[in-house]
Amino acid sequence: MEADSFSVAARSGNVARLYDETAECHAEKLALETDGKRYTHAELRDRSARFAGGLQALGLRPGDRIALFLPNCPEFVIAALGALKAGTPFVPMNPQYRTREVAYRLDDSDATAVVVDESLRETAADAIRGVETDPVVIGRGDWDGEDGDGIADADRMFADVDGEPVLAERTDGDVAMQPYTSGTTGTPKGVLLTHRNLRAQSFMGFERTALDADEERFLSVLPLSHIAGFVNRTWQPLVRGASVFLRDSESWDPEAAMATIESKRITKFGAVAAMYVDIVEHDSFGEYDLSSLAESMEGGATMPTPVQETFENGVGVELFEAYGLTETGGGTHAGINATFGPRPGTIGQPFRATDCAVVDEDGETVSPGEAGELLVRGPHVMKGYHERPEATDAAFTDDGYFKTGDIVRRDEDNYYEVLGRKSDVIVTAGYNVYPGEVEEVLYDHPDVAEAAVVGKHDDRRGETVAAYVVPATGVSPNADRLREYCLETMAAYKHPREIEFVRTLPRTTSGKVQRFELGGRADD
């Protein structure tokens, strides 16, 4: 389907109506496949409607939160769609979370119910004991025995609940989902994404596409609990009437991904930079036929130029970068089908719905080529943070722009380059050093597989530039060689005076480097 194919009724209110109309047009087409399970669009629509009815039968009402503590599986998608239909905002939770992390999100979101996979029951049970709201547990899988007493049967709700299909009346401003920020710079905050936000992202997904929707076959390997995994790599394709091949994000296997692309003739693939590193460094890279790929996207972290070139040369498709945040409901910029095509090292151009500004410390707009904080505004930007009015006020300018906290540089053609987080800027001897600039130089050196740059306290300079480097396979690390290369390539004050070689870089589940784990500033 195309953006103008939807009815007037689907363009406001409950965003789930968008998918219902898609399912009507593509009823018998494959919608979702994973682990041997296959669902047509009609089946996905009907099962999610029955799940919504099950939520109502349990006493949930529009506005009640329902947490999803599930791995990447069809039931996550069914539950999310069902929650949208019931008007109960869903709170996605990463299956890697431990007891404290689960309890915090259940408590902070005031969750009325939580859907739990059998494999996560122990963590969930421990978390719920410390939660005041006492949420209803909807258990998926085998919950026989003492722990199963009083547990609602998720499997029945996913398949067999009787009753009429449900589509709760919602307004554009009502909350549709409540993901949480990663908490890399503080306490995780619940992000209020509305039906309007999700609808805007739905239509933004139509804006730059290389294929007819009927031919699109997406491989989804990112966590559904992450905004990109659900909105950009699952929800958007489903609303288009495309087919999604869902894989477990916790047991990431680069060879399995390549085998799936070959056997399923995948046309669109998206992953974080670390996954592309795994693919091109795998012994079997080049042995699989990946020629069906028409689009390959990376987001979440800096893409090493050598990795990008190796992938593009080996596959024959351009690898473009994209950018977005939890607070923007997904993507805001992309290199795909931008005016002059993808430009390595940039996140491309903003989507039409994204109004951008780049400003200095005083909030004044900077000229092209100058660094400044990226501000964004549009129908996809969040309503605010859950029960945090002060944080919400601080996140927006007086004229409604969201402060991303990212330092960028915009060129004359409106392409954007991300230099790093505002809080990560290193001030050394009075100079500002952006970690992304130094990392980009390091990535260009053949000895470097991955790199992360932070500021460390220095009595003389205030801060000194420190780099943590994962050496390329088969390379004997040599810090002096890298320092000399940096001095030849950039201003002396930017070069890393400290270089430490490490086996891996600490990352969040969405692929972002956790700089505070690297011995940077205490307030990072």
C-alpha positions in Angstrom: 0.0 0.0 0.0 1.0 3.6 -0.5 0.5 6.5 1.9 -2.5 7.9 0.0 -4.3 4.5 0.0 -5.6 4.7 3.5 -9.1 6.0 4.3 -9.8 9.3 6.0 -10.8 7.4 9.2 -7.3 5.8 9.3 -5.6 9.2 9.3 -6.6 10.1 12.8 -7.4 8.4 16.1 -6.3 4.8 16.8 -3.3 4.1 14.7 -4.1 0.4 14.7 -6.7 1.1 12.0 -3.8 1.6 9.6 -2.8 -2.0 9.9 -6.3 -3.3 9.8 -6.8 -1.6 6.4 -3.5 -3.0 5.2 -4.5 -6.5 6.3 -7.7 -6.1 4.4 -5.8 -5.3 1.1 -3.1 -8.0 1.6 -5.1 -10.6 3.6 -3.4 -13.7 2.3 0.0 -12.3 1.8 2.8 -13.4 4.3 3.1 -10.9 7.0 5.5 -12.5 9.6 7.7 -15.5 9.7 9.9 -16.7 12.4 11.1 -20.1 13.9 8.8 -22.0 11.5 5.7 -20.0 12.3 4.0 -18.1 9.5 1.2 -15.6 9.7 -0.6 -13.9 6.9 -1.7 -10.3 7.3 -5.3 -11.4 8.0 -4.1 -13.9 10.7 -2.0 -11.2 12.3 -4.9 -8.8 12.3 -7.4 -11.3 13.7 -5.1 -12.7 16.4 -4.2 -9.2 17.6 -7.9 -8.3 17.7 -8.6 -11.3 19.9 -5.7 -10.4 22.1 -7.2 -6.9 22.5 -10.5 -8.6 23.5 -8.6 -10.7 26.1 -7.1 -7.5 27.6 -10.6 -6.1 28.0 -11.8 -9.4 29.6 -9.0 -9.1 32.2 -10.3 -5.6 33.1 -7.8 -3.4 31.3 -9.2 -0.1 30.1 -7.9 2.4 27.6 -4.9 4.2 29.1 -3.8 1.3 31.3 -0.1 0.3 30.6 0.8 -3.3 29.6 4.5 -4.3 29.7 5.9 -6.7 27.2 8.7 -8.8 28.6 9.3 -11.0 25.6 12.1 -12.0 23.2 11.8 -11.4 19.5 8.8 -13.6 18.7 5.4 -13.4 16.9 3.7 -13.0 20.2 5.5 -9.7 20.8 4.1 -8.3 17.6 0.6 -9.7 18.2 0.6 -8.3 21.8 1.8 -4.9 20.6 -0.8 -4.7 17.9 -3.4 -5.9 20.3 -2.5 -3.3 22.9 -2.8 -0.6 20.3 -6.3 -1.9 19.4 -7.3 -2.0 23.0 -6.0 1.5 23.6 -3.6 0.2 26.3 -0.1 1.7 25.7 2.5 -1.0 25.7 5.8 -0.8 27.5 8.5 -2.8 25.7 11.2 -4.4 27.9 14.4 -5.9 26.7 14.6 -9.7 27.6 18.2 -9.1 28.7 17.0 -7.0 31.6 17.5 -8.2 35.1 15.2 -8.1 38.1 16.0 -4.5 39.1 15.6 -3.2 35.6 12.3 -4.9 35.1 10.9 -3.8 38.5 11.9 -0.2 37.8 10.0 -0.1 34.5 7.0 -1.8 35.9 6.8 0.5 38.8 7.7 3.7 36.9 5.1 3.0 34.2 2.4 2.0 36.6 1.9 -1.1 34.5 -1.5 -2.8 35.0 -0.4 -6.0 33.3 2.8 -7.7 32.0 3.2 -10.3 29.3 6.0 -12.7 30.2 7.7 -15.4 28.3 8.3 -18.7 30.1 12.0 -18.3 29.8 11.9 -15.0 31.7 9.4 -16.1 34.4 12.0 -16.2 37.3 13.2 -12.7 36.6 9.7 -11.4 36.2 8.5 -13.1 39.4 11.3 -11.6 41.4 10.6 -8.1 39.9 6.9 -8.2 40.5 7.4 -8.9 44.2 8.8 -5.5 44.6 6.3 -3.6 42.6 3.5 -1.7 44.3 1.0 -1.9 41.4 0.8 -5.7 41.5 0.3 -6.1 37.7 -1.7 -8.9 36.2 0.7 -11.5 34.8 -0.1 -12.9 31.3 2.2 -15.9 31.0 3.4 -17.3 27.6 4.5 -20.9 27.5 4.4 -23.6 30.2 3.3 -22.0 33.5 2.1 -25.2 35.2 2.7 -25.6 38.9 2.8 -23.2 41.8 4.1 -20.3 39.8 1.2 -20.7 37.4 -1.6 -20.1 39.8 -3.6 -17.1 38.8 -1.6 -16.5 35.7 -3.6 -15.5 32.6 -2.9 -17.8 29.7 -1.1 -15.7 27.1 -1.1 -18.6 24.5 -4.9 -18.7 24.6 -5.1 -14.9 24.3 -2.8 -15.0 21.3 -5.0 -17.6 19.5 -8.4 -18.6 20.9 -10.1 -15.8 22.9 -13.8 -15.5 21.8 -15.5 -12.2 21.3 -15.9 -9.4 18.8 -12.8 -7.7 17.4 -11.8 -4.6 19.4 -10.7 -1.2 18.2 -10.8 1.3 21.1 -11.5 4.9 20.2 -8.4 6.9 20.7 -7.4 10.5 19.9 -4.2 11.5 18.1 -2.8 12.8 21.4 -3.4 9.6 23.4 -0.3 7.5 24.2 0.3 4.5 22.0 3.5 3.1 23.4 5.9 3.9 26.2 9.5 2.8 25.5 12.3 3.8 27.9 15.5 5.7 27.1 18.6 3.6 27.4 19.8 5.4 30.5 23.4 5.8 29.3 23.5 9.3 30.8 21.1 9.0 33.7 17.9 7.2 35.0 15.9 5.7 32.1 12.8 7.8 31.3 9.5 6.6 29.9 8.9 8.2 26.5 5.3 9.0 25.6 4.7 8.2 22.0 1.2 9.0 20.8 -1.0 7.5 18.1 -0.1 10.6 16.0 3.6 10.0 16.5 3.3 6.4 15.3 1.2 7.4 12.4 3.7 10.0 11.3 6.5 7.4 11.4 4.2 5.0 9.4 4.0 7.5 6.6 7.6 8.5 6.8 8.4 4.9 6.0 6.8 5.4 2.7 8.8 8.4 1.7 12.0 6.9 0.5 11.7 3.4 -0.8 13.4 1.6 -3.6 10.8 -1.1 -4.2 7.1 -1.8 -4.6 5.6 -2.7 -1.3 4.4 -6.1 -2.7 8.0 -7.1 -3.3 9.5 -6.0 0.0 10.9 -8.7 2.3 12.5 -7.4 5.5 14.9 -9.2 7.7 14.4 -7.9 11.3 17.3 -8.7 13.7 17.1 -5.8 16.1 15.4 -6.2 19.4 11.6 -5.5 19.2 12.0 -3.8 22.6 14.1 -1.1 20.9 12.4 1.7 18.9 14.2 0.9 15.7 13.5 -2.8 16.0 9.7 -2.4 16.4 8.8 0.9 14.6 11.3 1.0 11.7 12.0 -2.6 11.0 8.7 -4.2 11.9 5.7 -1.8 12.2 6.5 0.2 9.1 7.0 -2.8 6.8 3.8 -4.4 8.1 1.8 -1.2 7.5 3.1 -1.2 4.0 1.9 -4.8 3.4 5.4 -6.1 3.3 6.7 -9.4 4.7 8.9 -9.4 7.8 11.3 -12.3 8.7 11.9 -12.0 12.4 15.0 -13.4 14.1 16.1 -13.6 17.7 18.2 -10.6 18.6 19.8 -12.3 21.6 21.5 -15.1 19.7 22.8 -12.9 16.8 24.5 -15.1 14.2 26.0 -13.3 11.2 26.1 -16.5 9.1 22.5 -17.3 9.9 21.6 -13.8 8.8 23.4 -14.2 5.5 21.8 -17.6 5.0 18.3 -16.1 5.6 19.0 -13.3 3.1 19.9 -15.9 0.5 17.1 -18.4 1.1 14.3 -15.9 1.7 15.5 -13.4 -1.0 15.5 -10.6 1.5 15.3 -7.2 -0.1 15.8 -4.9 2.9 18.1 -5.4 5.9 18.9 -3.1 8.8 21.4 -3.6 11.7 23.8 -1.7 13.9 27.5 -1.2 13.0 28.8 -4.0 15.2 26.6 -6.5 13.3 28.0 -5.4 9.9 31.5 -5.8 11.4 30.5 -9.4 12.3 29.2 -10.1 8.8 32.2 -8.8 6.8 34.7 -10.5 9.2 32.9 -13.8 9.1 34.8 -16.6 7.1 31.7 -17.3 5.0 31.2 -13.7 3.8 31.3 -13.9 0.1 30.0 -17.4 0.0 26.3 -16.5 0.2 24.2 -14.9 -2.5 23.1 -11.6 -1.1 22.2 -10.1 -4.4 18.5 -9.8 -3.6 19.3 -6.9 -1.2 18.1 -3.6 -2.6 18.5 -1.7 0.6 20.9 -2.0 3.5 20.7 0.4 6.5 22.9 1.0 9.6 22.1 3.1 12.6 23.0 3.6 16.3 26.7 4.0 16.0 29.5 5.2 13.7 30.0 2.9 10.7 33.8 2.1 10.1 34.5 3.2 6.5 36.5 0.0 5.7 33.6 -2.1 6.9 31.2 -0.1 4.8 33.4 -0.5 1.7 33.9 -4.2 2.2 30.2 -4.8 2.6 29.2 -2.7 -0.5 31.9 -4.2 -2.7 31.0 -7.7 -1.6 27.2 -7.4 -1.9 26.8 -4.8 -4.6 24.4 -2.6 -2.7 24.9 0.8 -1.1 25.0 0.7 2.7 23.3 3.9 4.0 23.2 5.3 7.5 20.1 6.5 9.3 19.5 8.4 12.5 16.7 8.6 15.0 16.0 8.5 18.7 13.5 7.0 21.1 12.1 10.5 21.6 11.5 10.9 17.9 9.6 7.7 17.6 12.2 6.3 15.2 14.0 7.7 12.2 14.4 11.4 11.4 17.2 11.2 8.8 18.4 8.7 6.2 20.8 8.4 3.3 18.5 6.3 1.2 17.2 8.1 -1.9 18.5 11.4 -0.6 19.0 14.1 -3.2 22.6 13.0 -4.1 22.4 9.5 -2.7 24.1 8.2 0.4 27.3 10.0 1.5 29.7 8.0 3.7 30.1 9.4 7.1 26.7 11.2 7.1 23.2 10.3 8.2 21.8 11.7 5.0 19.1 14.2 4.9 16.0 14.7 7.1 12.7 13.3 6.1 10.2 15.9 4.9 8.2 15.7 8.2 11.4 16.5 10.2 12.1 20.2 10.8 15.7 20.6 11.8 17.9 23.4 13.3 21.6 23.3 14.3 22.4 25.8 17.1 25.3 26.9 19.2 25.4 27.2 23.0 23.3 30.4 22.9 20.6 28.8 20.8 21.6 30.7 17.7 21.6 29.0 14.3 25.0 28.1 13.0 26.2 28.3 9.4 26.7 25.2 7.2 30.0 23.5 8.1 29.9 24.6 11.7 29.2 22.3 14.6 26.1 22.7 16.8 23.4 20.8 18.6 20.7 19.2 16.4 17.2 20.2 17.2 14.2 18.5 15.6 10.5 19.2 15.4 7.6 17.3 13.8 4.6 15.1 14.2 6.7 12.1 15.1 8.4 13.8 18.2 7.2 12.6 21.6 4.6 14.1 23.8 7.0 14.2 26.7 8.5 12.0 29.4 6.2 10.0 31.7 5.4 11.9 34.9 8.5 14.0 34.5 7.3 17.5 33.7 10.6 19.2 34.5 12.6 16.9 32.3 10.0 17.4 29.5 10.2 21.2 29.7 14.0 21.0 29.7 14.0 18.7 26.6 12.2 21.3 24.4 12.9 24.8 23.3 10.3 27.5 23.7 9.3 27.1 20.0 8.8 23.3 20.3 12.1 21.9 19.0 13.3 18.8 20.8 17.0 19.0 21.9 18.6 15.8 20.7 21.8 16.3 22.7 23.8 15.3 19.5 26.4 17.6 18.0 26.2 17.6 14.2 27.6 19.4 11.2 25.3 20.2 8.2 26.7 20.8 4.8 25.4 23.0 1.9 23.4 20.1 0.5 21.6 19.5 3.8 23.4 16.3 4.7 24.2 15.8 8.4 27.2 14.4 10.1 27.0 13.3 13.7 30.1 14.3 15.7 29.0 13.0 19.1 26.9 13.6 22.2 26.9 17.2 23.6 27.8 15.7 26.9 30.7 13.8 25.4 32.5 16.9 24.0 36.1 16.9 25.2 37.5 20.3 26.2 41.3 20.1 26.1 43.4 23.2 26.6 40.4 25.3 25.6 39.7 23.5 22.4 36.5 21.5 21.7 37.1 17.9 20.5 34.2 15.9 19.2 34.8 12.1 19.8 33.1 11.2 16.4 35.8 13.1 14.5 38.6 11.3 16.2 36.8 7.9 15.9 36.3 8.5 12.2 40.0 9.0 11.7 40.9 5.9 13.7 38.3 3.8 11.8 40.1 4.7 8.5 43.3 3.0 9.8 43.6 -0.6 8.7 44.7 -1.7 12.2 41.4 -0.7 13.8 38.3 -2.7 13.9 36.4 -0.6 16.4 37.2 2.6 18.4 35.6 4.8 21.1 37.0 8.1 22.3 36.4 9.8 25.7 37.8 12.6 27.7 39.9 11.9 30.8 40.8 14.4 33.5 44.1 16.1 33.0 45.5 18.6 35.6 47.2 20.7 32.9 44.8 20.6 29.9 41.5 20.1 31.8 40.9 16.9 29.8 42.9 14.8 27.5 41.7 12.7 24.6 41.8 9.0 25.2 41.0 6.2 22.7 39.9 2.7 23.3 40.6 0.5 20.3 39.6 -3.0 19.3 42.4 -4.1 16.9 41.6 -5.6 13.5 41.9 -9.4 13.2 45.4 -10.6 12.9 47.0 -7.2 13.8 49.6 -6.6 16.4 48.5 -3.5 18.3 50.8 -0.5 18.1 49.8 2.7 19.9 52.7 4.7 18.6 51.7 3.9 15.0 48.2 5.0 15.6 49.2 8.2 17.3 51.5 9.1 14.4 48.7 8.5 12.0 46.4 10.7 13.9 48.9 13.5 14.1 49.3 13.4 10.4 45.6 13.4 9.8 44.1 15.9 12.3 45.0 18.9 14.4 47.5 18.0 17.2 45.1 18.9 20.0 42.6 16.3 18.7 44.9 13.4 18.6 44.5 10.7 21.3 47.3 11.1 23.9 46.2 7.8 25.5 45.4 4.7 23.5 44.3 1.5 25.2 43.6 -1.7 23.3 40.6 -3.7 24.4 38.9 -6.9 23.2 35.4 -5.4 23.0 33.6 -2.1 23.6 30.8 -2.0 26.1 27.5 -1.3 24.2 23.8 -1.0 24.9 21.5 -3.5 23.3 20.9 -0.9 20.6 24.6 -0.8 19.7 25.5 2.5 21.3 28.9 2.6 23.1 28.6 3.1 26.8 31.4 5.6 27.3 30.9 5.9 31.0 32.2 2.3 31.2 35.5 3.3 29.5 36.9 5.4 32.3 35.6 8.7 31.0 34.3 11.6 33.1 32.3 10.6 36.1 29.4 12.8 35.0 29.2 11.2 31.5 
